[in-house]
Amino acid sequence: MANITWPWQYDFPPFFTIQPNSDTRKKQLEAWCSLVLNYHKQRKVYSLDVNEAQDSPLFHNKKISRKLSSDGINIVLEELLKSGHLEWQDKSRKKCLIMWRTPEEWGSLIYKWASDNNMTGSVCTLFEITKGEDSSNQEFHGLEEWLLLRALKTLEVDRKAELMGNEGVKFF
């Protein structure tokens, strides 16, 4: 996991115990949420299995022999849910999708790219957006299709785009 950039808190043992003081806890949860989002962003991973989470490097720092409890992990995940960065995949809350950018944020990035490249008024395939040459230097290049579709649907709601089935989009 040498390619992951860990924040200073990751090597601070109290970080792995949810703090009782409300101000400290608020800052701690902000740091945990940031860590979870950055970890998934750096690894380009969109899902998390709660049953496996406690043993993953994300929540278990072997160097200092500390891991966040299951309850602590659930508290962090609830914070991510409140901010729109997490969606449960099942009713038992064992698997979730982690979105380091919300669909609205992805939509804004994609629309800016389309506008900057004079693609408004034209149809673009989903392949072009996530795998095409023109988008190779964009953060959304390689974005998973389910998240791309959600991002484009936010543009549709804002009347900035219209989806053409699951294969293309017209930008306005």
C-alpha positions as a printed Julia matrix, in Angstrom:
172×3 Matrix{Float64}:
   0.0    0.0     0.0
   2.98   2.29   -0.57
   1.0    4.31   -3.14
  -1.56   5.46   -0.57
  -0.94   8.83    1.06
  -1.85   8.42    4.73
  -2.68  11.5     6.83
  -0.75  12.13   10.03
  -3.73  10.97   12.12
  -3.37   7.45   10.72
  -0.29   6.93   12.91
  -1.91   8.55   15.97
  -3.42   5.75   18.15
  -6.39   7.81   19.53
  -7.58   8.28   15.94
  -8.75   4.66   16.04
 -11.06   5.25   19.03
 -14.18   7.35   18.46
 -13.77  10.3    20.78
 -16.48  11.23   23.33
 -15.94  15.03   23.23
 -18.29  16.4    20.56
 -15.84  18.94   19.09
 -13.0   16.4    18.95
 -15.35  13.76   17.57
 -16.55  16.1    14.82
 -12.98  16.78   13.68
 -12.12  13.1    13.95
 -15.08  12.06   11.8
 -14.2   14.71    9.22
 -10.68  13.26    9.1
 -12.01   9.69    8.8
 -14.41  10.66    6.0
 -11.61  12.42    4.15
  -9.37   9.39    4.61
 -12.02   6.95    3.33
 -12.75   9.1     0.27
  -9.06   9.68   -0.53
  -8.26   6.0    -0.06
 -10.98   4.97   -2.5
 -10.0    7.74   -4.92
  -6.32   6.77   -4.92
  -7.18   3.11   -5.44
 -10.05   3.91   -7.87
 -12.33   1.57   -5.92
 -16.03   2.28   -5.5
 -17.27  -0.43   -3.14
 -16.74  -1.46    0.45
 -17.69  -4.69    2.2
 -18.33  -3.83    5.84
 -17.5   -7.39    6.96
 -14.02  -7.1     5.46
 -13.44  -3.42    6.27
 -12.04  -3.87    9.76
  -9.16  -5.97    8.45
  -8.39  -3.72    5.48
  -5.42  -1.31    5.65
  -7.93   1.53    5.62
  -9.24   0.77    9.1
  -6.37  -1.32   10.45
  -2.94   0.23   10.93
  -0.68  -2.75   11.58
   2.32  -0.5    12.17
   0.78   0.82   15.4
  -1.4   -2.25   16.07
  -4.65  -0.27   15.99
  -7.95  -0.82   14.19
 -11.21   1.06   14.21
 -14.03  -0.94   15.83
 -17.02  -2.15   13.83
 -19.16   0.47   15.59
 -16.62   3.14   14.69
 -16.63   2.07   11.04
 -20.43   2.27   10.99
 -20.31   5.79   12.49
 -17.88   6.89    9.75
 -20.05   5.29    7.05
 -23.14   7.06    8.39
 -21.3   10.39    8.09
 -20.45   9.56    4.48
 -24.1    8.68    3.86
 -25.24  12.05    5.25
 -22.83  13.89    2.93
 -24.01  12.01   -0.18
 -20.75  10.1    -0.63
 -22.1    6.67    0.28
 -25.01   4.52   -0.81
 -25.97   1.2     0.71
 -26.27  -1.68   -1.76
 -28.28  -3.94    0.55
 -30.8   -3.6     3.36
 -28.52  -5.33    5.85
 -25.93  -2.55    5.34
 -23.05  -4.89    4.66
 -22.05  -3.56    1.23
 -21.9    0.02    0.1
 -20.8    2.22   -2.76
 -18.27   4.93   -1.94
 -18.27   8.0    -4.17
 -15.32  10.3    -3.54
 -17.24  12.81   -5.63
 -21.02  12.99   -5.56
 -22.91  12.42   -8.83
 -23.57  16.19   -8.93
 -19.84  16.93   -8.65
 -19.01  14.41  -11.4
 -21.77  15.93  -13.54
 -20.29  19.4   -13.15
 -16.82  18.18  -14.14
 -18.18  16.35  -17.18
 -20.28  19.33  -18.27
 -17.32  21.69  -17.92
 -15.24  19.33  -20.07
 -18.02  19.11  -22.68
 -18.4   22.9   -22.73
 -14.65  23.53  -22.89
 -14.4   21.12  -25.85
 -17.34  22.63  -27.76
 -19.47  19.51  -27.37
 -22.65  21.36  -26.43
 -25.33  20.73  -29.02
 -23.82  17.41  -30.01
 -24.16  13.77  -28.99
 -21.31  12.02  -27.22
 -21.07   8.32  -26.42
 -20.52   7.14  -22.86
 -17.41   5.37  -24.16
 -15.99   8.7   -25.39
 -16.55  10.27  -21.97
 -14.9    7.58  -19.86
 -12.53   5.85  -22.25
 -12.0    8.19  -25.18
  -8.82  10.0   -26.19
 -10.36  13.41  -25.56
 -11.03  12.6   -21.92
  -7.81  10.72  -21.11
  -6.48  13.59  -19.01
  -9.74  14.07  -17.07
 -10.44  12.8   -13.57
 -13.63  11.11  -14.8
 -11.69   9.03  -17.35
 -12.3    5.4   -16.36
 -15.34   6.27  -14.22
 -17.6    3.27  -13.68
 -20.73   3.31  -15.83
 -23.25   3.27  -12.96
 -21.7    6.46  -11.55
 -21.37   8.09  -14.97
 -25.08   7.51  -15.59
 -25.97   9.04  -12.23
 -23.77  12.05  -12.99
 -25.39  12.51  -16.39
 -28.86  12.21  -14.83
 -28.01  15.16  -12.57
 -27.21  17.14  -15.74
 -30.51  16.0   -17.22
 -32.36  17.34  -14.17
 -30.54  20.67  -14.62
 -31.47  20.61  -18.34
 -27.83  20.62  -19.37
 -27.97  17.22  -21.04
 -30.26  14.5   -22.3
 -29.41  10.82  -22.02
 -29.83   8.76  -25.19
 -30.57   5.39  -23.62
 -27.51   3.97  -21.9
 -25.15   4.65  -24.77
 -24.95   8.4   -25.33
 -25.74  11.87  -24.11
 -26.51  15.17  -25.78
 -25.12  18.23  -24.0
 -26.98  21.57  -24.11
